[in-house]
């Protein structure tokens, strides 16, 4: 397995998770998805993202692939951080200001 490939995949998944949590939703109009490509779907830029640290645990097991472990934890982590600060649960994505009022 290529450690830099693993790092890139996990970092990319984390940024995609931040986008889903904080930015645009995928919307449907007339039975079609409105956002047809990345120019229609707001992704965080490097300046908008926190520092990401990836730790690869050495193992003697046969490699099987990395999957997407960085994606599902991001929105939950952001929502838990908001709850920790505000004691308000976020129940939908993307997170909007009115969700925190």
VMD Tcl script that draws the C-alpha trace (Angstrom):
set ca {
  {0.00 0.00 0.00}
  {1.22 3.48 -0.79}
  {1.19 5.63 2.39}
  {0.88 8.86 0.39}
  {-2.12 7.43 -1.47}
  {-3.73 6.49 1.84}
  {-3.03 9.97 3.22}
  {-4.50 11.66 0.15}
  {-7.63 9.51 0.21}
  {-8.30 10.12 3.91}
  {-7.66 13.86 3.62}
  {-9.93 14.08 0.58}
  {-12.68 12.17 2.37}
  {-12.42 14.52 5.37}
  {-12.77 17.57 3.12}
  {-15.75 16.00 1.38}
  {-17.28 15.30 4.82}
  {-16.78 18.95 5.81}
  {-18.49 20.02 2.60}
  {-21.51 17.84 3.36}
  {-21.65 19.08 6.96}
  {-21.10 22.79 6.40}
  {-21.79 23.78 2.81}
  {-24.10 22.76 0.03}
  {-26.79 20.14 0.01}
  {-27.50 18.12 -3.09}
  {-30.88 19.32 -4.32}
  {-33.41 17.83 -6.71}
  {-35.51 19.90 -9.12}
  {-37.93 18.26 -11.55}
  {-36.53 14.83 -10.72}
  {-32.95 15.84 -11.56}
  {-29.97 16.72 -9.41}
  {-29.27 20.46 -9.69}
  {-25.56 20.18 -8.88}
  {-24.18 18.49 -11.98}
  {-20.48 18.90 -11.22}
  {-18.05 20.42 -8.71}
  {-18.60 23.93 -10.09}
  {-22.19 23.66 -8.76}
  {-21.25 22.09 -5.41}
  {-19.31 24.20 -2.93}
  {-16.29 22.39 -1.52}
  {-14.11 23.84 1.24}
  {-10.85 25.33 0.04}
  {-7.54 24.66 1.78}
  {-7.86 27.88 3.81}
  {-11.29 26.71 5.05}
  {-10.11 23.37 6.42}
  {-8.45 22.49 9.70}
  {-5.06 20.85 9.80}
  {-5.50 17.14 9.17}
  {-3.16 14.59 10.68}
  {-3.19 11.08 9.29}
  {-1.59 8.24 11.24}
  {-1.01 4.96 9.47}
  {-0.72 2.09 11.91}
  {1.94 -0.41 10.89}
  {0.59 -3.92 10.46}
  {1.78 -7.30 9.29}
  {-1.69 -8.13 7.90}
  {-2.21 -8.41 4.16}
  {-3.37 -5.06 2.72}
  {-6.95 -5.01 1.49}
  {-7.58 -1.34 0.72}
  {-8.41 1.82 2.59}
  {-12.08 2.45 1.79}
  {-13.54 5.74 3.03}
  {-12.92 5.82 6.80}
  {-12.41 9.60 6.84}
  {-15.85 10.47 5.47}
  {-18.52 9.25 7.92}
  {-16.89 10.59 11.07}
  {-16.55 14.23 10.00}
  {-20.16 15.43 10.18}
  {-20.74 13.58 13.45}
  {-17.60 15.14 14.92}
  {-18.63 18.64 13.86}
  {-22.15 18.12 15.25}
  {-20.76 16.79 18.53}
  {-18.45 19.80 18.81}
  {-21.42 22.13 18.26}
  {-23.38 20.26 20.93}
  {-20.44 20.49 23.32}
  {-20.38 24.27 22.90}
  {-24.09 25.07 22.61}
  {-25.95 22.06 24.09}
  {-28.06 22.05 20.90}
  {-28.26 18.94 18.73}
  {-27.94 19.34 14.99}
  {-30.42 17.04 13.26}
  {-29.84 17.77 9.57}
  {-27.10 18.54 7.09}
  {-25.79 20.87 5.93}
  {-25.60 22.75 9.20}
  {-27.18 26.21 8.98}
  {-27.21 29.11 11.42}
  {-30.91 28.59 12.16}
  {-30.05 25.08 13.37}
  {-28.04 26.66 16.17}
  {-30.60 29.28 17.25}
}
mol new
graphics top color blue
foreach p $ca { graphics top sphere $p radius 0.5 }
foreach p [lrange $ca 0 end-1] q [lrange $ca 1 end] { graphics top cylinder $p $q radius 0.2 }
display resetview
